[in-house]
Amino acid sequence: MSYAFSAADAFDALVYPQQHPGTVQFLQNQVSSLTHTLTDAGRAFMQRSRDVFEQYNSSAALKFARDVMQAVKGAFSVPCIKPLWEMEELQNADLLMQRWIMANPSVRTLYHAQRCDGYSDTYMDMAPGLKAEDHYDYRRVMDGVFVYDDNGDWKSTQYLDQLVEGDRDLLFEEKVDILNTWNATDILIAMSGQDPTSPSGGSL
């Protein structure tokens, strides 16, 4: 099913935060359980309500909200997954992007060797010592992503992780933004020697 979103929807995407996945699931369950006890008119009303609810919690809606927030970046400080290209952007990343920057295997190698700050005042490492495929956040990014293997062939790995409470599957566009951020981070580290995870602008 495809949905059309209006200017009012764009405003809502900026003003109202994305719902916690657990809240969405709870509301879906409540709608389903209520439907069985209603009259025909009540069921018709609930079905219309369900359609509206699903419209605003679909992957299309998530992508729409993400696109709106990226379109007005700088005008509002709304945490969202977005590509970061500059050292200053990386060093001042919001908490959401800090999580995904710190999933970059090369950054985690530096972090475990205590060679970078790792957003020490704000980032909490939920998997100390783990990186690449051993790291849950890395697997969330790389799940289903095609990469070249050692033989120069394309391969894709599906990671069958149980999602941590509060997480949802990343959109394809979000994975691309994170991977672009990883690439930019690696290049900036190699070129500058600066610490992309140091809000104070430190060096590695």
Beta strands, then each sheet from edge to edge (+ up, - down):
strand 1: 146-148
strand 2: 154-156
sheet 1: 1+ 2-
end
